[in-house]
Amino acid sequence: MDLKWDDPRTRKFVTNVGLITSYGKYGQNIMAAEWTHHISYSPALIVACIHPSDATATNIEETKEFGVNLAAVGQNVLSSVAGGSTGKEVDKIKVLEELGIKFYEAKNIKPLMVKGAAMNAECKLLKAIPLGDHTMFIGEVVEISAIDKDPTEGPIVYHDGNYWKFGGKIQEPSEKELEEIKRLVENYKKG
């Protein structure tokens, strides 16, 4: 089965906005990649799923490194510019700098990093796996930092084609509910 990009059934997922920075044939570049996830603690691995025809994919394949910057609340314009055109045709870094967005030099990789992002990770390419219409780039984290903010001011949340921010923590189950869950788990253990 194939799904269209704007199929309302696929818009039920809640994701972050990964701002993937790269350097290579297309110069310094940035793109918005909603399919950006942390997949391992040890070693620290982050995956970014990118269409193989994107400038970012070409840059990563050439240099074997990339930056992952999770867009923070207040970086919606940055996210829209990063995702609104291709680095093959537009110097998005220059556009963003003209808009007042700041970048900084990474410690271990050539791509620039986004100042003020909720999280910044410098990654060395571990593996690229073609999957469907995207390539999953798995990066090993060689440097990471995060801004310690109130969760309502943390990363942008992307859902149903719109940017959101956290509205507050949902209450965890009560002690009574947790005890009942524990009792039921014990009653229904297999073997």
Backbone as CSV, one residue per row, in Angstrom:
resi,resn,N_x,N_y,N_z,CA_x,CA_y,CA_z,C_x,C_y,C_z
1,MET,0.848,-1.178,0.000,0.000,0.000,0.000,0.887,1.233,0.000
2,ASP,0.519,2.234,-0.760,1.210,3.520,-0.767,0.285,4.569,-0.150
3,LEU,0.882,5.520,0.543,0.129,6.633,1.122,0.637,7.929,0.522
4,LYS,-0.254,8.883,0.341,0.147,10.193,-0.148,0.673,11.027,1.010
5,TRP,1.557,11.974,0.683,2.180,12.829,1.687,1.147,13.502,2.595
6,ASP,0.053,13.964,2.033,-0.932,14.715,2.823,-2.131,13.870,3.261
7,ASP,-2.003,12.549,3.253,-3.089,11.671,3.677,-3.415,11.949,5.148
8,PRO,-4.665,12.281,5.473,-5.010,12.620,6.856,-4.755,11.487,7.848
9,ARG,-4.722,10.251,7.372,-4.452,9.126,8.273,-3.010,9.128,8.765
10,THR,-2.089,9.674,7.978,-0.685,9.711,8.401,-0.373,10.936,9.258
11,ARG,-1.307,11.850,9.356,-1.091,13.070,10.131,-1.457,12.913,11.611
12,LYS,-1.719,11.706,12.040,-2.056,11.453,13.447,-0.810,11.297,14.309
13,PHE,0.343,11.093,13.676,1.582,10.969,14.429,1.956,12.312,15.045
14,VAL,2.654,12.258,16.151,3.194,13.440,16.802,4.711,13.291,16.744
15,THR,5.380,14.277,16.157,6.831,14.198,16.001,7.484,15.507,16.435
16,ASN,8.798,15.510,16.382,9.548,16.738,16.604,9.888,17.333,15.244
17,VAL,10.616,18.420,15.234,11.141,18.977,13.994,12.659,18.925,14.106
18,GLY,13.246,17.963,13.402,14.703,17.858,13.371,15.237,18.780,12.290
19,LEU,16.120,19.673,12.670,16.784,20.543,11.710,18.131,19.894,11.412
20,ILE,18.228,19.280,10.240,19.427,18.527,9.885,20.366,19.448,9.119
21,THR,21.571,19.627,9.669,22.567,20.461,9.007,23.602,19.546,8.357
22,SER,24.098,19.992,7.204,25.078,19.200,6.468,26.005,20.138,5.703
23,TYR,27.089,19.565,5.229,28.054,20.316,4.437,28.605,19.372,3.388
24,GLY,28.768,19.864,2.163,29.297,19.027,1.098,29.095,19.703,-0.236
25,LYS,28.733,18.926,-1.239,28.543,19.416,-2.607,27.654,20.659,-2.654
26,TYR,26.627,20.703,-1.812,25.683,21.826,-1.821,26.010,22.865,-0.751
27,GLY,27.244,22.848,-0.251,27.675,23.826,0.745,27.011,23.565,2.086
28,GLN,27.061,24.588,2.953,26.368,24.488,4.242,24.877,24.456,3.941
29,ASN,24.168,23.520,4.561,22.749,23.361,4.262,21.983,22.981,5.528
30,ILE,20.694,23.248,5.492,19.799,22.876,6.585,18.475,22.422,5.983
31,MET,17.878,21.411,6.578,16.552,20.972,6.158,15.748,20.588,7.394
32,ALA,14.442,20.623,7.284,13.557,20.164,8.354,13.196,18.718,8.062
33,ALA,13.429,17.847,9.044,13.133,16.426,8.888,12.302,15.971,10.077
34,GLU,11.030,15.762,9.831,10.134,15.368,10.921,10.441,13.968,11.435
35,TRP,11.029,13.115,10.614,11.355,11.755,11.046,12.793,11.727,11.561
36,THR,12.992,12.323,12.709,14.295,12.383,13.367,14.108,11.853,14.779
37,HIS,14.844,10.789,15.120,14.604,10.126,16.395,15.886,9.614,17.031
38,HIS,15.891,9.597,18.334,16.949,8.986,19.136,16.633,7.499,19.193
39,ILE,17.583,6.631,18.809,17.266,5.201,18.745,18.130,4.307,19.633
40,SER,19.177,4.858,20.263,20.015,4.046,21.148,20.755,4.950,22.121
41,TYR,20.903,4.466,23.362,21.684,5.182,24.364,23.161,4.811,24.291
42,SER,23.441,3.512,24.074,24.819,3.050,24.120,25.072,2.062,22.986
43,PRO,25.683,2.491,21.891,26.175,3.848,21.695,25.021,4.806,21.412
44,ALA,25.274,6.090,21.592,24.258,7.108,21.327,24.047,7.207,19.820
45,LEU,22.830,6.870,19.369,22.507,6.893,17.941,21.251,7.718,17.695
46,ILE,21.292,8.489,16.622,20.133,9.271,16.176,19.921,8.954,14.706
47,VAL,18.667,8.820,14.318,18.324,8.540,12.931,17.578,9.733,12.337
48,ALA,17.882,10.026,11.080,17.150,11.038,10.314,16.763,10.392,8.992
49,CYS,15.476,10.395,8.680,14.984,9.815,7.436,14.820,10.929,6.413
50,ILE,15.548,10.807,5.300,15.657,11.889,4.321,15.444,11.317,2.929
51,HIS,14.734,12.060,2.092,14.515,11.626,0.715,15.866,11.613,-0.002
52,PRO,16.170,10.543,-0.747,17.498,10.431,-1.362,17.837,11.510,-2.378
53,SER,16.844,12.204,-2.931,17.145,13.259,-3.901,17.420,14.608,-3.235
54,ASP,17.267,14.698,-1.904,17.506,15.961,-1.203,18.992,16.305,-1.157
55,ALA,19.272,17.603,-1.159,20.655,18.083,-1.045,21.314,17.540,0.217
56,THR,20.557,17.451,1.294,21.097,16.954,2.562,21.576,15.519,2.421
57,ALA,20.828,14.675,1.739,21.239,13.282,1.538,22.555,13.229,0.769
58,THR,22.676,14.021,-0.274,23.917,14.063,-1.052,25.081,14.512,-0.184
59,ASN,24.875,15.579,0.600,25.937,16.076,1.481,26.366,15.019,2.496
60,ILE,25.407,14.355,3.126,25.740,13.343,4.140,26.478,12.169,3.511
61,GLU,26.012,11.710,2.353,26.674,10.595,1.682,28.121,10.939,1.345
62,GLU,28.365,12.196,0.980,29.716,12.634,0.605,30.643,12.765,1.819
63,THR,30.153,13.381,2.903,31.035,13.732,4.031,30.939,12.779,5.217
64,LYS,29.884,11.970,5.262,29.674,11.000,6.346,29.489,11.658,7.708
65,GLU,28.869,12.843,7.719,28.583,13.523,8.987,27.405,14.473,8.805
66,PHE,26.731,14.773,9.944,25.602,15.698,9.912,25.294,16.177,11.318
67,GLY,24.581,17.285,11.392,24.128,17.818,12.672,22.641,17.588,12.826
68,VAL,22.223,17.321,14.059,20.802,17.198,14.390,20.512,18.270,15.422
69,ASN,19.589,19.168,15.087,19.208,20.280,15.951,17.701,20.218,16.104
70,LEU,17.197,19.956,17.298,15.745,19.900,17.490,15.225,21.317,17.642
71,ALA,14.308,21.690,16.768,13.755,23.045,16.777,13.045,23.323,18.092
72,ALA,13.348,24.472,18.668,12.723,24.903,19.921,11.500,25.763,19.616
73,VAL,10.614,25.846,20.615,9.484,26.764,20.493,10.083,28.142,20.187
74,GLY,9.526,28.836,19.255,10.068,30.122,18.829,10.925,30.003,17.580
75,GLN,11.167,28.771,17.115,11.950,28.577,15.895,11.078,28.077,14.743
76,ASN,9.803,28.477,14.779,8.877,28.055,13.729,9.239,28.659,12.373
77,VAL,9.711,29.903,12.344,10.119,30.522,11.078,11.329,29.777,10.530
78,LEU,12.298,29.502,11.396,13.481,28.747,11.001,13.056,27.407,10.399
79,SER,12.152,26.705,11.062,11.684,25.399,10.593,11.001,25.507,9.233
80,SER,10.210,26.554,9.047,9.505,26.736,7.779,10.469,27.033,6.635
81,VAL,11.492,27.832,6.897,12.495,28.119,5.859,13.282,26.846,5.548
82,ALA,13.699,26.121,6.590,14.506,24.914,6.404,13.747,23.856,5.609
83,GLY,12.425,23.801,5.771,11.627,22.801,5.085,10.932,23.292,3.836
84,GLY,11.073,24.580,3.509,10.280,25.161,2.437,10.910,25.196,1.064
85,SER,12.193,24.853,0.956,12.854,24.862,-0.348,14.021,23.884,-0.309
86,THR,14.646,23.682,-1.447,15.752,22.735,-1.520,17.098,23.443,-1.487
87,GLY,18.041,22.843,-0.813,19.403,23.360,-0.756,20.127,23.251,-2.083
88,LYS,19.527,22.584,-3.063,20.098,22.540,-4.410,19.893,23.869,-5.123
89,GLU,18.858,24.623,-4.710,18.502,25.860,-5.397,18.635,27.105,-4.532
90,VAL,18.611,26.945,-3.201,18.582,28.093,-2.292,19.623,27.921,-1.191
91,ASP,20.363,28.989,-0.901,21.275,28.982,0.244,20.436,29.333,1.473
92,LYS,19.847,28.304,2.073,18.932,28.525,3.196,19.655,29.079,4.423
93,ILE,20.922,28.764,4.591,21.688,29.320,5.715,21.741,30.844,5.588
94,LYS,22.026,31.341,4.395,22.084,32.802,4.175,20.712,33.442,4.390
95,VAL,19.653,32.790,3.910,18.295,33.301,4.127,18.035,33.439,5.626
96,LEU,18.361,32.391,6.372,18.107,32.393,7.817,18.961,33.423,8.545
97,GLU,20.214,33.558,8.130,21.073,34.584,8.748,20.500,35.984,8.506
98,GLU,19.959,36.215,7.307,19.311,37.515,7.007,18.103,37.747,7.916
99,LEU,17.462,36.661,8.339,16.300,36.750,9.235,16.710,36.822,10.704
100,GLY,18.021,36.817,10.974,18.509,36.945,12.340,18.784,35.629,13.061
101,ILE,18.670,34.508,12.358,18.954,33.203,12.967,20.465,33.052,13.103
102,LYS,20.900,32.546,14.237,22.331,32.384,14.519,22.732,30.916,14.418
103,PHE,23.921,30.701,13.895,24.528,29.377,13.803,25.870,29.425,14.516
104,TYR,26.408,28.261,14.842,27.747,28.214,15.426,28.514,27.036,14.833
105,GLU,29.846,27.124,14.910,30.686,26.060,14.392,30.681,24.880,15.357
106,ALA,30.520,23.704,14.803,30.534,22.474,15.595,31.959,22.168,16.044
107,LYS,32.082,21.326,17.065,33.397,20.939,17.581,34.052,19.837,16.749
108,ASN,33.236,18.891,16.227,33.785,17.688,15.609,33.352,17.437,14.166
109,ILE,32.478,18.269,13.628,31.994,18.090,12.261,32.004,19.442,11.547
110,LYS,31.941,19.425,10.210,31.960,20.674,9.437,30.607,21.383,9.343
111,PRO,29.468,20.652,9.364,28.193,21.373,9.287,28.020,22.333,10.467
112,LEU,27.376,23.466,10.181,27.038,24.415,11.237,25.960,23.829,12.136
113,MET,25.840,24.377,13.334,24.800,23.961,14.272,23.903,25.171,14.540
114,VAL,22.651,24.914,14.931,21.657,25.969,15.144,21.720,26.461,16.587
115,LYS,22.003,27.731,16.750,22.023,28.327,18.088,20.590,28.431,18.614
116,GLY,20.396,28.085,19.886,19.080,28.198,20.509,18.161,27.019,20.285
117,ALA,18.650,25.977,19.607,17.824,24.784,19.414,17.623,24.091,20.761
118,ALA,16.566,23.311,20.885,16.299,22.590,22.131,17.391,21.565,22.412
119,MET,17.976,20.995,21.342,19.050,20.020,21.464,19.897,20.095,20.210
120,ASN,21.214,19.952,20.378,22.140,19.916,19.252,23.007,18.667,19.389
121,ALA,23.087,17.873,18.325,23.934,16.681,18.333,24.769,16.647,17.064
122,GLU,26.067,16.477,17.247,26.979,16.292,16.127,27.084,14.793,15.886
123,CYS,26.870,14.375,14.644,26.820,12.943,14.328,27.773,12.568,13.206
124,LYS,28.388,11.412,13.360,29.182,10.777,12.304,28.315,9.649,11.750
125,LEU,28.241,9.562,10.429,27.391,8.559,9.787,27.870,7.153,10.104
126,LEU,26.999,6.352,10.669,27.283,4.955,10.977,26.811,4.063,9.832
127,LYS,25.595,4.368,9.333,25.007,3.537,8.283,23.899,4.315,7.585
128,ALA,23.740,4.069,6.286,22.626,4.615,5.512,21.846,3.431,4.956
129,ILE,20.553,3.397,5.258,19.722,2.269,4.847,18.554,2.787,4.003
130,PRO,18.495,2.422,2.714,17.333,2.801,1.903,16.099,2.060,2.411
131,LEU,15.035,2.813,2.716,13.771,2.233,3.175,12.631,2.957,2.471
132,GLY,11.914,2.257,1.622,10.805,2.885,0.905,11.301,4.074,0.108
133,ASP,10.619,5.208,0.270,10.989,6.390,-0.506,11.962,7.316,0.232
134,HIS,12.537,6.864,1.341,13.511,7.647,2.098,14.750,6.793,2.396
135,THR,15.817,7.468,2.799,17.003,6.787,3.304,17.101,7.104,4.781
136,MET,17.317,6.071,5.582,17.474,6.261,7.014,18.977,6.412,7.284
137,PHE,19.382,7.626,7.677,20.769,7.898,8.013,20.921,7.730,9.521
138,ILE,21.745,6.775,9.923,21.979,6.519,11.340,23.302,7.179,11.711
139,GLY,23.235,8.113,12.642,24.425,8.823,13.065,24.814,8.485,14.482
140,GLU,26.108,8.288,14.694,26.618,8.103,16.049,26.952,9.478,16.608
141,VAL,26.410,9.775,17.767,26.592,11.087,18.390,28.023,11.188,18.920
142,VAL,28.713,12.267,18.515,30.075,12.508,19.004,30.133,13.735,19.917
143,GLU,29.054,14.509,19.933,28.940,15.688,20.815,27.458,16.021,20.921
144,ILE,27.014,16.377,22.124,25.597,16.713,22.299,25.446,17.756,23.397
145,SER,24.483,18.646,23.194,24.151,19.638,24.221,22.653,19.916,24.131
146,ALA,22.105,20.423,25.218,20.675,20.737,25.245,20.451,21.966,26.109
147,ILE,19.429,22.709,25.753,19.026,23.855,26.557,18.069,23.350,27.616
148,ASP,18.340,23.652,28.857,17.491,23.213,29.961,16.388,24.247,30.141
149,LYS,15.228,23.945,29.562,14.099,24.873,29.599,12.884,24.202,30.221
150,ASP,11.942,25.024,30.591,10.619,24.562,30.990,10.053,23.742,29.824
151,PRO,9.442,22.574,30.084,8.920,21.750,28.992,7.941,22.475,28.071
152,THR,7.256,23.479,28.565,6.330,24.215,27.697,7.089,25.133,26.744
153,GLU,8.385,25.296,26.958,9.212,26.122,26.078,10.275,25.275,25.387
154,GLY,10.147,23.969,25.415,11.131,23.053,24.845,11.009,22.914,23.342
155,PRO,11.102,21.695,22.831,11.062,21.488,21.382,9.676,21.717,20.793
156,ILE,9.684,22.115,19.538,8.436,22.214,18.779,7.865,20.803,18.618
157,VAL,6.573,20.700,18.695,5.875,19.449,18.431,5.164,19.632,17.087
158,TYR,5.273,18.629,16.214,4.658,18.713,14.894,3.553,17.673,14.803
159,HIS,2.330,18.136,14.500,1.181,17.238,14.400,0.172,17.815,13.420
160,ASP,-0.329,16.966,12.549,-1.383,17.329,11.602,-1.009,18.539,10.749
161,GLY,0.287,18.622,10.379,0.744,19.704,9.515,0.918,21.037,10.216
162,ASN,0.885,21.035,11.557,0.999,22.281,12.325,2.039,22.157,13.424
163,TYR,2.592,23.303,13.831,3.510,23.364,14.955,2.714,23.556,16.241
164,TRP,3.157,22.881,17.293,2.523,22.972,18.601,3.601,23.100,19.657
165,LYS,3.203,23.444,20.863,4.122,23.362,21.999,3.421,22.596,23.097
166,PHE,4.225,22.040,23.993,3.647,21.291,25.098,2.785,22.209,25.952
167,GLY,1.649,21.703,26.406,0.752,22.503,27.229,0.862,22.195,28.709
168,GLY,1.555,21.162,29.052,1.715,20.806,30.453,1.730,19.300,30.614
169,LYS,2.255,18.891,31.709,2.388,17.479,31.998,1.029,16.859,32.326
170,ILE,0.806,15.649,31.820,-0.403,14.900,32.133,-0.148,14.137,33.423
171,GLN,-1.121,14.111,34.281,-0.972,13.443,35.578,-0.707,11.958,35.394
172,GLU,0.248,11.442,36.137,0.560,10.019,36.109,-0.496,9.254,36.902
173,PRO,-0.569,7.924,36.702,-1.546,7.141,37.471,-1.327,7.317,38.978
174,SER,-2.426,7.247,39.732,-2.346,7.380,41.193,-1.692,6.141,41.794
175,GLU,-1.300,6.238,43.065,-0.727,5.083,43.774,-1.712,3.917,43.769
176,LYS,-2.988,4.209,43.972,-4.009,3.167,43.974,-4.060,2.462,42.615
177,GLU,-4.032,3.249,41.522,-4.058,2.665,40.179,-2.791,1.844,39.913
178,LEU,-1.652,2.354,40.354,-0.393,1.630,40.163,-0.390,0.301,40.920
179,GLU,-0.946,0.296,42.124,-1.039,-0.945,42.904,-1.948,-1.961,42.209
180,GLU,-3.062,-1.492,41.646,-3.976,-2.379,40.929,-3.303,-2.947,39.675
181,ILE,-2.548,-2.118,38.963,-1.815,-2.588,37.786,-0.805,-3.662,38.210
182,LYS,-0.076,-3.393,39.273,0.927,-4.345,39.775,0.269,-5.677,40.127
183,ARG,-0.891,-5.619,40.808,-1.617,-6.830,41.188,-2.030,-7.620,39.948
184,LEU,-2.570,-6.934,38.939,-3.020,-7.604,37.729,-1.843,-8.206,36.950
185,VAL,-0.736,-7.513,36.884,0.453,-8.029,36.204,0.903,-9.324,36.890
186,GLU,0.921,-9.334,38.201,1.312,-10.554,38.931,0.334,-11.690,38.659
187,ASN,-0.970,-11.417,38.617,-1.987,-12.439,38.361,-1.877,-13.043,36.962
188,TYR,-1.396,-12.262,35.994,-1.399,-12.711,34.603,-0.008,-12.957,34.033
189,LYS,0.947,-13.253,34.911,2.281,-13.610,34.424,2.211,-14.952,33.701
190,LYS,2.905,-15.047,32.622,2.942,-16.289,31.817,3.902,-17.286,32.434
191,GLY,3.566,-18.572,32.271,4.465,-19.637,32.684,4.341,-19.929,34.098
